[in-house]
Amino acid sequence: MHQQSPRAGREGDVLAVVSQSGPAVAFYDASCDRHLGTTEVPAEPHELCFDPAQRLLWCSSTYRSGYYHANTGRSTELTAIDPGTRRIVEVVDLAPEHAPHGLALDAARGRLYVSVEGGADRPGGVVVIDTATRRPLGRIDTGAPGPHWFAVDPTGRTGYAANKEAPFVSVVDLERGVLTGKVEVPGSEGLAVSADGAHVFVAAPYAGAAEGQTPGIRVVDTGTLSVTATLPTEHVVMPVHLTSTGKLLTGEVRTQPAPDSGPDSGTGRQMPGRLTVFSAATHERLGELEVGVMPLTVRSSPDGRLAYVACVVSSTVHVIDLDTLSTLTRLDIAKRGVPGAHGLAYIPRPA
């Protein structure tokens, strides 16, 4: 029986892509990859999050220039964009909070959660935004200086913050607004919560301090807040994403060791990255595929058939058929004049 193309029926859907150095957000027709337009945003945009209830695309701007631990100052802006007109609705200033990065949405409660870095007067935390008024409601401390990625469980009651250098994932009660637990991991990058809320999949160790650590995905039991298994990978993982069909997508960052460094030093020339796919339910390794250099963000279409991998060094976005694990196309973001592909968002057409 002939299987319908994974691109069929996507007319009107849009893929939004951050250019970290642009600084801009580029929009593409999800059915044919046609470039629809570009919206300039404040410096160093990082992540995107689409709110289907308000029909707004949120973009976090993290630094004035540079990146984590190598920047010229921390930004304070969140930008709300109308994806239909591609116009900026509002730039929300979070000051004195700074370096907004990870974005997680609870559409049912109208809450956007934004991870922010700590400073001399406060630890890192999560700012809570009312999506209707676009105003901060408060913040939740995470007990670590640099929370980056953030994820919310299906109930909307519990959040998990990945911390690069801190040896734990922060667990926060979103209803009470307090830190309630810590899961021991050797520094963490991306993370994702299972559809039933029973497990969190955490990329660890932190890419900047991986020497002597076994790279992979730590599987956390949310009932006991303990690591119960590790899904091994050959290289350090940064982004982690769960599809609607239960596939766990991970982006491995590969380097070729310099001649005078050890095999586990983490230094050397950047090589093409790798998308590695696991079953979230069985932990079976389903396959892998080479992508661009330094994958930073992975997303999928709502039906779970397509994956999108943004690679910041090669400034490419790879569109992948997850049924066949093959590349359908590659978007060369730099050719649009907006280098440094980072955050992604899939925007379904209005109902």
ZAMITOR-854840 format. One record per residue (C-alpha): residue number from 1; residue in three letters; x, y, z. Coordinates in nm, 2 decimals, always signed. Example, Ala and Ser with C-alpha at 12.3 -4.5 7.8 and 13.67 -1.06 7.14 Angstrom:
REM ZAMITOR-854840
+-----+-----+--------+--------+--------+
:   n : res :      x :      y :      z :
+-----+-----+--------+--------+--------+
:   1 : ala :  +1.23 :  -0.45 :  +0.78 :
:   2 : ser :  +1.37 :  -0.11 :  +0.71 :
+-----+-----+--------+--------+--------+
***
This chain:
REM ZAMITOR-854840
+-----+-----+--------+--------+--------+
:   n : res :      x :      y :      z :
+-----+-----+--------+--------+--------+
:   1 : met :  +0.00 :  +0.00 :  +0.00 :
:   2 : his :  +0.13 :  +0.34 :  -0.10 :
:   3 : gln :  +0.23 :  +0.55 :  +0.20 :
:   4 : gln :  +0.15 :  +0.92 :  +0.19 :
:   5 : ser :  +0.45 :  +1.16 :  +0.18 :
:   6 : pro :  +0.54 :  +1.30 :  +0.52 :
:   7 : arg :  +0.51 :  +1.65 :  +0.36 :
:   8 : ala :  +0.15 :  +1.60 :  +0.25 :
:   9 : gly :  -0.12 :  +1.80 :  +0.42 :
:  10 : arg :  +0.12 :  +2.06 :  +0.57 :
:  11 : glu :  +0.01 :  +2.35 :  +0.35 :
:  12 : gly :  -0.02 :  +2.66 :  +0.57 :
:  13 : asp :  +0.20 :  +2.52 :  +0.84 :
:  14 : val :  +0.52 :  +2.72 :  +0.92 :
:  15 : leu :  +0.86 :  +2.64 :  +1.05 :
:  16 : ala :  +1.03 :  +2.92 :  +1.24 :
:  17 : val :  +1.41 :  +2.92 :  +1.28 :
:  18 : val :  +1.63 :  +3.14 :  +1.50 :
:  19 : ser :  +1.94 :  +3.30 :  +1.36 :
:  20 : gln :  +2.15 :  +3.35 :  +1.67 :
:  21 : ser :  +2.39 :  +3.59 :  +1.50 :
:  22 : gly :  +2.13 :  +3.74 :  +1.26 :
:  23 : pro :  +1.97 :  +3.85 :  +1.49 :
:  24 : ala :  +1.65 :  +3.73 :  +1.34 :
:  25 : val :  +1.37 :  +3.47 :  +1.31 :
:  26 : ala :  +1.32 :  +3.32 :  +0.96 :
:  27 : phe :  +0.99 :  +3.16 :  +0.85 :
:  28 : tyr :  +0.95 :  +2.88 :  +0.60 :
:  29 : asp :  +0.65 :  +2.70 :  +0.45 :
:  30 : ala :  +0.66 :  +2.36 :  +0.61 :
:  31 : ser :  +0.52 :  +2.19 :  +0.30 :
:  32 : cys :  +0.78 :  +2.30 :  +0.05 :
:  33 : asp :  +1.05 :  +2.49 :  +0.24 :
:  34 : arg :  +0.98 :  +2.82 :  +0.07 :
:  35 : his :  +1.12 :  +3.12 :  +0.26 :
:  36 : leu :  +0.83 :  +3.34 :  +0.37 :
:  37 : gly :  +1.01 :  +3.62 :  +0.54 :
:  38 : thr :  +1.24 :  +3.72 :  +0.83 :
:  39 : thr :  +1.18 :  +3.92 :  +1.14 :
:  40 : glu :  +1.46 :  +4.11 :  +1.31 :
:  41 : val :  +1.47 :  +4.06 :  +1.69 :
:  42 : pro :  +1.70 :  +4.18 :  +1.98 :
:  43 : ala :  +2.06 :  +4.05 :  +1.98 :
:  44 : glu :  +2.15 :  +3.69 :  +2.04 :
:  45 : pro :  +1.81 :  +3.51 :  +2.01 :
:  46 : his :  +1.83 :  +3.16 :  +2.14 :
:  47 : glu :  +1.50 :  +2.96 :  +2.18 :
:  48 : leu :  +1.15 :  +2.97 :  +2.04 :
:  49 : cys :  +0.82 :  +2.86 :  +2.18 :
:  50 : phe :  +0.48 :  +2.88 :  +2.00 :
:  51 : asp :  +0.16 :  +2.94 :  +2.20 :
:  52 : pro :  -0.14 :  +2.81 :  +2.00 :
:  53 : ala :  -0.39 :  +2.97 :  +2.24 :
:  54 : gln :  -0.26 :  +3.32 :  +2.19 :
:  55 : arg :  -0.12 :  +3.25 :  +1.84 :
:  56 : leu :  +0.21 :  +3.41 :  +1.95 :
:  57 : leu :  +0.57 :  +3.30 :  +1.89 :
:  58 : trp :  +0.80 :  +3.37 :  +2.19 :
:  59 : cys :  +1.17 :  +3.43 :  +2.14 :
:  60 : ser :  +1.43 :  +3.46 :  +2.41 :
:  61 : ser :  +1.74 :  +3.68 :  +2.37 :
:  62 : thr :  +2.01 :  +3.57 :  +2.60 :
:  63 : tyr :  +2.33 :  +3.77 :  +2.56 :
:  64 : arg :  +2.44 :  +4.10 :  +2.41 :
:  65 : ser :  +2.69 :  +3.90 :  +2.20 :
:  66 : gly :  +2.87 :  +3.57 :  +2.24 :
:  67 : tyr :  +2.74 :  +3.26 :  +2.43 :
:  68 : tyr :  +2.74 :  +3.09 :  +2.77 :
:  69 : his :  +3.06 :  +3.18 :  +2.97 :
:  70 : ala :  +3.19 :  +3.38 :  +2.67 :
:  71 : asn :  +2.97 :  +3.69 :  +2.63 :
:  72 : thr :  +2.97 :  +4.07 :  +2.65 :
:  73 : gly :  +2.68 :  +4.09 :  +2.88 :
:  74 : arg :  +2.34 :  +3.93 :  +2.95 :
:  75 : ser :  +2.02 :  +4.04 :  +2.78 :
:  76 : thr :  +1.68 :  +4.08 :  +2.95 :
:  77 : glu :  +1.44 :  +4.06 :  +2.65 :
:  78 : leu :  +1.16 :  +3.83 :  +2.55 :
:  79 : thr :  +1.01 :  +3.90 :  +2.21 :
:  80 : ala :  +0.65 :  +3.81 :  +2.12 :
:  81 : ile :  +0.59 :  +3.78 :  +1.75 :
:  82 : asp :  +0.27 :  +3.73 :  +1.55 :
:  83 : pro :  +0.37 :  +3.44 :  +1.32 :
:  84 : gly :  +0.09 :  +3.53 :  +1.07 :
:  85 : thr :  +0.21 :  +3.88 :  +1.00 :
:  86 : arg :  +0.57 :  +3.81 :  +1.12 :
:  87 : arg :  +0.55 :  +4.14 :  +1.31 :
:  88 : ile :  +0.67 :  +4.20 :  +1.67 :
:  89 : val :  +0.38 :  +4.24 :  +1.90 :
:  90 : glu :  +0.59 :  +4.33 :  +2.21 :
:  91 : val :  +0.94 :  +4.32 :  +2.35 :
:  92 : val :  +0.90 :  +4.22 :  +2.72 :
:  93 : asp :  +1.19 :  +4.35 :  +2.94 :
:  94 : leu :  +1.25 :  +4.10 :  +3.23 :
:  95 : ala :  +1.50 :  +4.32 :  +3.41 :
:  96 : pro :  +1.65 :  +4.28 :  +3.67 :
:  97 : glu :  +1.62 :  +3.91 :  +3.56 :
:  98 : his :  +1.87 :  +3.84 :  +3.28 :
:  99 : ala :  +1.99 :  +3.58 :  +3.03 :
: 100 : pro :  +1.65 :  +3.43 :  +2.95 :
: 101 : his :  +1.71 :  +3.10 :  +2.76 :
: 102 : gly :  +1.48 :  +2.80 :  +2.80 :
: 103 : leu :  +1.11 :  +2.83 :  +2.72 :
: 104 : ala :  +0.84 :  +2.59 :  +2.83 :
: 105 : leu :  +0.46 :  +2.65 :  +2.78 :
: 106 : asp :  +0.16 :  +2.54 :  +2.98 :
: 107 : ala :  -0.11 :  +2.65 :  +2.74 :
: 108 : ala :  -0.40 :  +2.52 :  +2.95 :
: 109 : arg :  -0.30 :  +2.75 :  +3.24 :
: 110 : gly :  -0.17 :  +3.03 :  +3.03 :
: 111 : arg :  +0.18 :  +3.02 :  +3.17 :
: 112 : leu :  +0.51 :  +3.06 :  +2.99 :
: 113 : tyr :  +0.82 :  +2.95 :  +3.20 :
: 114 : val :  +1.15 :  +3.11 :  +3.12 :
: 115 : ser :  +1.48 :  +3.00 :  +3.27 :
: 116 : val :  +1.72 :  +3.29 :  +3.37 :
: 117 : glu :  +2.07 :  +3.29 :  +3.50 :
: 118 : gly :  +2.17 :  +3.39 :  +3.85 :
: 119 : gly :  +2.38 :  +3.68 :  +3.96 :
: 120 : ala :  +2.55 :  +3.82 :  +4.27 :
: 121 : asp :  +2.21 :  +3.89 :  +4.44 :
: 122 : arg :  +2.01 :  +3.58 :  +4.34 :
: 123 : pro :  +2.04 :  +3.22 :  +4.22 :
: 124 : gly :  +1.93 :  +3.11 :  +3.88 :
: 125 : gly :  +1.56 :  +3.06 :  +3.84 :
: 126 : val :  +1.25 :  +3.04 :  +3.63 :
: 127 : val :  +1.04 :  +3.35 :  +3.55 :
: 128 : val :  +0.66 :  +3.28 :  +3.52 :
: 129 : ile :  +0.48 :  +3.48 :  +3.24 :
: 130 : asp :  +0.11 :  +3.53 :  +3.20 :
: 131 : thr :  +0.06 :  +3.46 :  +2.83 :
: 132 : ala :  -0.26 :  +3.67 :  +2.81 :
: 133 : thr :  -0.11 :  +3.99 :  +2.96 :
: 134 : arg :  +0.25 :  +3.90 :  +2.87 :
: 135 : arg :  +0.36 :  +4.02 :  +3.21 :
: 136 : pro :  +0.58 :  +3.84 :  +3.47 :
: 137 : leu :  +0.39 :  +3.68 :  +3.76 :
: 138 : gly :  +0.69 :  +3.59 :  +3.97 :
: 139 : arg :  +1.00 :  +3.37 :  +3.97 :
: 140 : ile :  +1.10 :  +3.03 :  +4.12 :
: 141 : asp :  +1.46 :  +2.98 :  +4.24 :
: 142 : thr :  +1.63 :  +2.67 :  +4.10 :
: 143 : gly :  +1.93 :  +2.66 :  +4.34 :
: 144 : ala :  +2.19 :  +2.67 :  +4.06 :
: 145 : pro :  +2.36 :  +2.97 :  +3.88 :
: 146 : gly :  +2.29 :  +2.87 :  +3.52 :
: 147 : pro :  +1.96 :  +2.69 :  +3.45 :
: 148 : his :  +1.93 :  +2.65 :  +3.08 :
: 149 : trp :  +1.67 :  +2.42 :  +2.93 :
: 150 : phe :  +1.34 :  +2.38 :  +3.12 :
: 151 : ala :  +1.05 :  +2.13 :  +3.08 :
: 152 : val :  +0.71 :  +2.10 :  +3.23 :
: 153 : asp :  +0.53 :  +1.77 :  +3.31 :
: 154 : pro :  +0.19 :  +1.69 :  +3.14 :
: 155 : thr :  +0.00 :  +1.80 :  +3.45 :
: 156 : gly :  +0.16 :  +2.14 :  +3.46 :
: 157 : arg :  +0.24 :  +2.10 :  +3.83 :
: 158 : thr :  +0.61 :  +2.01 :  +3.81 :
: 159 : gly :  +0.90 :  +2.16 :  +3.62 :
: 160 : tyr :  +1.25 :  +2.04 :  +3.56 :
: 161 : ala :  +1.55 :  +2.27 :  +3.50 :
: 162 : ala :  +1.88 :  +2.14 :  +3.34 :
: 163 : asn :  +2.19 :  +2.30 :  +3.50 :
: 164 : lys :  +2.52 :  +2.30 :  +3.31 :
: 165 : glu :  +2.78 :  +2.30 :  +3.58 :
: 166 : ala :  +2.57 :  +2.21 :  +3.89 :
: 167 : pro :  +2.56 :  +1.84 :  +3.95 :
: 168 : phe :  +2.18 :  +1.81 :  +3.96 :
: 169 : val :  +1.86 :  +1.88 :  +3.77 :
: 170 : ser :  +1.63 :  +2.11 :  +3.97 :
: 171 : val :  +1.28 :  +2.00 :  +4.04 :
: 172 : val :  +1.02 :  +2.28 :  +4.11 :
: 173 : asp :  +0.66 :  +2.28 :  +4.22 :
: 174 : leu :  +0.49 :  +2.52 :  +3.98 :
: 175 : glu :  +0.18 :  +2.56 :  +4.19 :
: 176 : arg :  +0.36 :  +2.66 :  +4.51 :
: 177 : gly :  +0.65 :  +2.82 :  +4.33 :
: 178 : val :  +0.93 :  +2.65 :  +4.52 :
: 179 : leu :  +1.23 :  +2.42 :  +4.46 :
: 180 : thr :  +1.13 :  +2.08 :  +4.59 :
: 181 : gly :  +1.41 :  +1.84 :  +4.48 :
: 182 : lys :  +1.73 :  +1.77 :  +4.30 :
: 183 : val :  +1.82 :  +1.48 :  +4.08 :
: 184 : glu :  +2.19 :  +1.40 :  +4.08 :
: 185 : val :  +2.35 :  +1.40 :  +3.73 :
: 186 : pro :  +2.70 :  +1.51 :  +3.63 :
: 187 : gly :  +2.59 :  +1.85 :  +3.48 :
: 188 : ser :  +2.31 :  +1.85 :  +3.22 :
: 189 : glu :  +2.21 :  +1.99 :  +2.88 :
: 190 : gly :  +1.87 :  +1.93 :  +2.72 :
: 191 : leu :  +1.59 :  +1.74 :  +2.88 :
: 192 : ala :  +1.24 :  +1.61 :  +2.80 :
: 193 : val :  +0.95 :  +1.47 :  +3.01 :
: 194 : ser :  +0.76 :  +1.16 :  +2.90 :
: 195 : ala :  +0.40 :  +1.18 :  +2.79 :
: 196 : asp :  +0.28 :  +1.01 :  +3.12 :
: 197 : gly :  +0.51 :  +1.22 :  +3.33 :
: 198 : ala :  +0.68 :  +0.92 :  +3.48 :
: 199 : his :  +1.02 :  +0.98 :  +3.34 :
: 200 : val :  +1.25 :  +1.27 :  +3.25 :
: 201 : phe :  +1.52 :  +1.21 :  +2.99 :
: 202 : val :  +1.83 :  +1.42 :  +3.06 :
: 203 : ala :  +2.14 :  +1.48 :  +2.84 :
: 204 : ala :  +2.44 :  +1.45 :  +3.07 :
: 205 : pro :  +2.72 :  +1.53 :  +3.12 :
: 206 : tyr :  +2.75 :  +1.90 :  +3.04 :
: 207 : ala :  +2.94 :  +1.94 :  +2.71 :
: 208 : gly :  +3.20 :  +2.17 :  +2.86 :
: 209 : ala :  +3.31 :  +1.93 :  +3.12 :
: 210 : ala :  +3.27 :  +1.58 :  +2.98 :
: 211 : glu :  +3.61 :  +1.44 :  +3.05 :
: 212 : gly :  +3.59 :  +1.11 :  +3.24 :
: 213 : gln :  +3.21 :  +1.09 :  +3.21 :
: 214 : thr :  +3.01 :  +0.85 :  +3.01 :
: 215 : pro :  +2.79 :  +1.05 :  +2.76 :
: 216 : gly :  +2.43 :  +0.96 :  +2.71 :
: 217 : ile :  +2.08 :  +1.02 :  +2.83 :
: 218 : arg :  +2.00 :  +0.97 :  +3.20 :
: 219 : val :  +1.65 :  +0.83 :  +3.26 :
: 220 : val :  +1.50 :  +0.98 :  +3.57 :
: 221 : asp :  +1.21 :  +0.82 :  +3.76 :
: 222 : thr :  +1.00 :  +1.12 :  +3.87 :
: 223 : gly :  +0.85 :  +0.92 :  +4.16 :
: 224 : thr :  +1.19 :  +0.86 :  +4.33 :
: 225 : leu :  +1.39 :  +1.14 :  +4.16 :
: 226 : ser :  +1.66 :  +0.89 :  +4.09 :
: 227 : val :  +1.84 :  +0.79 :  +3.77 :
: 228 : thr :  +1.73 :  +0.43 :  +3.68 :
: 229 : ala :  +1.90 :  +0.38 :  +3.35 :
: 230 : thr :  +2.14 :  +0.55 :  +3.10 :
: 231 : leu :  +2.09 :  +0.54 :  +2.72 :
: 232 : pro :  +2.45 :  +0.54 :  +2.60 :
: 233 : thr :  +2.57 :  +0.76 :  +2.31 :
: 234 : glu :  +2.92 :  +0.78 :  +2.15 :
: 235 : his :  +2.94 :  +1.16 :  +2.20 :
: 236 : val :  +2.81 :  +1.42 :  +2.43 :
: 237 : val :  +2.44 :  +1.51 :  +2.37 :
: 238 : met :  +2.30 :  +1.87 :  +2.39 :
: 239 : pro :  +1.94 :  +1.88 :  +2.26 :
: 240 : val :  +1.68 :  +1.62 :  +2.36 :
: 241 : his :  +1.32 :  +1.60 :  +2.22 :
: 242 : leu :  +1.03 :  +1.36 :  +2.25 :
: 243 : thr :  +0.79 :  +1.32 :  +1.96 :
: 244 : ser :  +0.42 :  +1.27 :  +1.98 :
: 245 : thr :  +0.48 :  +0.90 :  +1.87 :
: 246 : gly :  +0.72 :  +0.83 :  +2.16 :
: 247 : lys :  +1.05 :  +0.86 :  +1.98 :
: 248 : leu :  +1.33 :  +1.02 :  +2.18 :
: 249 : leu :  +1.55 :  +1.24 :  +1.95 :
: 250 : thr :  +1.90 :  +1.34 :  +2.07 :
: 251 : gly :  +2.16 :  +1.56 :  +1.90 :
: 252 : glu :  +2.52 :  +1.43 :  +1.95 :
: 253 : val :  +2.80 :  +1.69 :  +1.92 :
: 254 : arg :  +3.10 :  +1.53 :  +1.76 :
: 255 : thr :  +3.46 :  +1.66 :  +1.76 :
: 256 : gln :  +3.79 :  +1.53 :  +1.62 :
: 257 : pro :  +4.05 :  +1.54 :  +1.90 :
: 258 : ala :  +4.34 :  +1.77 :  +1.85 :
: 259 : pro :  +4.68 :  +1.58 :  +1.80 :
: 260 : asp :  +4.81 :  +1.68 :  +2.14 :
: 261 : ser :  +4.49 :  +1.60 :  +2.34 :
: 262 : gly :  +4.34 :  +1.28 :  +2.47 :
: 263 : pro :  +4.05 :  +1.10 :  +2.32 :
: 264 : asp :  +3.81 :  +1.23 :  +2.59 :
: 265 : ser :  +3.94 :  +1.59 :  +2.62 :
: 266 : gly :  +3.64 :  +1.74 :  +2.43 :
: 267 : thr :  +3.87 :  +1.97 :  +2.24 :
: 268 : gly :  +3.95 :  +1.96 :  +1.87 :
: 269 : arg :  +3.79 :  +2.03 :  +1.54 :
: 270 : gln :  +3.41 :  +2.02 :  +1.51 :
: 271 : met :  +3.27 :  +1.74 :  +1.30 :
: 272 : pro :  +2.92 :  +1.68 :  +1.16 :
: 273 : gly :  +2.68 :  +1.60 :  +1.44 :
: 274 : arg :  +2.45 :  +1.30 :  +1.47 :
: 275 : leu :  +2.08 :  +1.26 :  +1.53 :
: 276 : thr :  +2.03 :  +0.94 :  +1.74 :
: 277 : val :  +1.68 :  +0.80 :  +1.79 :
: 278 : phe :  +1.56 :  +0.59 :  +2.08 :
: 279 : ser :  +1.23 :  +0.45 :  +2.18 :
: 280 : ala :  +1.12 :  +0.63 :  +2.50 :
: 281 : ala :  +0.92 :  +0.33 :  +2.61 :
: 282 : thr :  +1.17 :  +0.04 :  +2.56 :
: 283 : his :  +1.49 :  +0.24 :  +2.54 :
: 284 : glu :  +1.58 :  +0.06 :  +2.22 :
: 285 : arg :  +1.82 :  +0.24 :  +1.99 :
: 286 : leu :  +1.62 :  +0.29 :  +1.67 :
: 287 : gly :  +1.89 :  +0.44 :  +1.45 :
: 288 : glu :  +2.11 :  +0.74 :  +1.37 :
: 289 : leu :  +2.17 :  +0.99 :  +1.10 :
: 290 : glu :  +2.45 :  +1.24 :  +1.03 :
: 291 : val :  +2.34 :  +1.61 :  +1.05 :
: 292 : gly :  +2.52 :  +1.94 :  +1.05 :
: 293 : val :  +2.79 :  +2.08 :  +1.28 :
: 294 : met :  +2.69 :  +2.12 :  +1.65 :
: 295 : pro :  +2.32 :  +2.04 :  +1.67 :
: 296 : leu :  +2.16 :  +2.27 :  +1.93 :
: 297 : thr :  +1.79 :  +2.23 :  +1.89 :
: 298 : val :  +1.57 :  +1.94 :  +1.78 :
: 299 : arg :  +1.19 :  +1.96 :  +1.72 :
: 300 : ser :  +0.92 :  +1.75 :  +1.54 :
: 301 : ser :  +0.60 :  +1.80 :  +1.36 :
: 302 : pro :  +0.28 :  +1.75 :  +1.56 :
: 303 : asp :  +0.22 :  +1.41 :  +1.40 :
: 304 : gly :  +0.57 :  +1.29 :  +1.48 :
: 305 : arg :  +0.67 :  +1.21 :  +1.13 :
: 306 : leu :  +0.92 :  +1.49 :  +1.07 :
: 307 : ala :  +1.22 :  +1.59 :  +1.27 :
: 308 : tyr :  +1.39 :  +1.93 :  +1.25 :
: 309 : val :  +1.76 :  +1.96 :  +1.36 :
: 310 : ala :  +1.91 :  +2.31 :  +1.39 :
: 311 : cys :  +2.30 :  +2.31 :  +1.38 :
: 312 : val :  +2.45 :  +2.63 :  +1.49 :
: 313 : val :  +2.81 :  +2.60 :  +1.35 :
: 314 : ser :  +2.71 :  +2.49 :  +1.00 :
: 315 : ser :  +2.40 :  +2.72 :  +1.02 :
: 316 : thr :  +2.18 :  +2.45 :  +0.88 :
: 317 : val :  +1.84 :  +2.30 :  +0.96 :
: 318 : his :  +1.79 :  +1.93 :  +0.86 :
: 319 : val :  +1.44 :  +1.81 :  +0.78 :
: 320 : ile :  +1.42 :  +1.43 :  +0.85 :
: 321 : asp :  +1.17 :  +1.17 :  +0.77 :
: 322 : leu :  +1.15 :  +0.97 :  +1.10 :
: 323 : asp :  +0.98 :  +0.67 :  +0.94 :
: 324 : thr :  +1.27 :  +0.61 :  +0.71 :
: 325 : leu :  +1.53 :  +0.80 :  +0.91 :
: 326 : ser :  +1.64 :  +0.99 :  +0.60 :
: 327 : thr :  +1.71 :  +1.35 :  +0.52 :
: 328 : leu :  +1.44 :  +1.51 :  +0.31 :
: 329 : thr :  +1.61 :  +1.85 :  +0.27 :
: 330 : arg :  +1.86 :  +2.09 :  +0.43 :
: 331 : leu :  +1.79 :  +2.46 :  +0.49 :
: 332 : asp :  +2.10 :  +2.67 :  +0.46 :
: 333 : ile :  +2.02 :  +2.95 :  +0.69 :
: 334 : ala :  +2.34 :  +3.15 :  +0.62 :
: 335 : lys :  +2.24 :  +3.19 :  +0.26 :
: 336 : arg :  +1.95 :  +3.40 :  +0.37 :
: 337 : gly :  +2.19 :  +3.63 :  +0.54 :
: 338 : val :  +2.09 :  +3.51 :  +0.89 :
: 339 : pro :  +2.37 :  +3.27 :  +1.01 :
: 340 : gly :  +2.38 :  +3.06 :  +1.33 :
: 341 : ala :  +2.07 :  +2.84 :  +1.33 :
: 342 : his :  +1.95 :  +2.77 :  +1.69 :
: 343 : gly :  +1.59 :  +2.77 :  +1.82 :
: 344 : leu :  +1.30 :  +2.61 :  +1.62 :
: 345 : ala :  +0.92 :  +2.61 :  +1.64 :
: 346 : tyr :  +0.66 :  +2.43 :  +1.43 :
: 347 : ile :  +0.35 :  +2.65 :  +1.38 :
: 348 : pro :  +0.04 :  +2.47 :  +1.26 :
: 349 : arg :  -0.20 :  +2.67 :  +1.04 :
: 350 : pro :  -0.49 :  +2.82 :  +1.22 :
: 351 : ala :  -0.78 :  +2.58 :  +1.27 :
+-----+-----+--------+--------+--------+
***
